[in-house]
Amino acid sequence: MLVSMKEMLEDARKNHYALPAFDVSNYEMMKAVLEACEEEKSPALLMGLGVDLEGKGLPLITSMVKEASNYFDIPVCFHLDHATDFEFIKKACDAGFSSVMFDGSVLPFEENAAKTLEVVKYAHSKDITVEAELGHVGNAMVGNEADSVQNEDPEDTLTLPEEVVKFVEITDVDALAIAIGTAHGVYKKTPTLRIDRLDEITAVCNRPLVLHGGSGTPDDQMQNAIRHGITKINIYSDVVGAMNSALKDKLNSITNPSTWPVFVFEDARKQMKEVVKNKLRTFGSSGRI
């Protein structure tokens, strides 16, 4: 049975660690994350991406994660990542997601707050956690080349502490994703997190804080951000990159075109689990169960 994200993040906030949140696009990714979390005795925070949930993807992937959660002895949350359409968010809530994110970060403040409040009212009526974003975490090199942005300066869209208090008061959101220097995807240059801005936000915000763009950000910067108040860090490129790299090597090495997928994905599963376990240990969520 899936659980909400709220209790997970409150424990992380209280005990000064962070939960890595992993987007899972297929069965192999889901299995690798759940097995790694169970072996590390960590809560499992899985996420679904809109591109994977189109059409029948929504009920199929949601049902898969919901059913899988019954076979692991750890808390499992399934969180909708970066949704922008209220009608789709309602469908995700009804399909069984236990947590959702409304991303209105490119909208003017008042519109972002108003739409977030609409989502919060609907989701809270079903005991579903809501994450929102204030400030804007842009893209580096992501899976869809059309969405990749190489010249965007993270400094231009940092979260403003003075807006945080007002936003939380208006929306009653459960968790807040903030912009302090990261970007989604694969970096061309190493990011530098604005810990000073994080401190200013932590001082005025009483909700768990989320950092997107965790893949590729140096471990020491991640750990420092956790010490200064981050409780959830989104990870995708590191895991999918490990899967794709291992699959490429495997497919180039096999000569039998009818090789069963269980063998084709064998190295990919190992590589993904290794990445997941490293994040769990680095962020401090191992051994929390």
Secondary structure as UniProt FT lines:
FT   HELIX           5..15
FT   STRAND          19..23
FT   HELIX           27..40
FT   STRAND          44..49
FT   HELIX           50..52
FT   TURN            54..56
FT   HELIX           57..69
FT   TURN            70..71
FT   STRAND          76..83
FT   HELIX           86..95
FT   STRAND          99..102
FT   TURN            105..106
FT   HELIX           109..124
FT   TURN            125..127
FT   STRAND          129..134
FT   HELIX           145..147
FT   HELIX           154..157
FT   HELIX           161..171
FT   STRAND          175..178
FT   HELIX           195..204
FT   STRAND          209..211
FT   TURN            215..216
FT   HELIX           219..227
FT   TURN            228..229
FT   STRAND          230..235
FT   HELIX           237..253
FT   TURN            257..258
FT   HELIX           261..264
FT   HELIX           266..283
FT   TURN            286..287
//
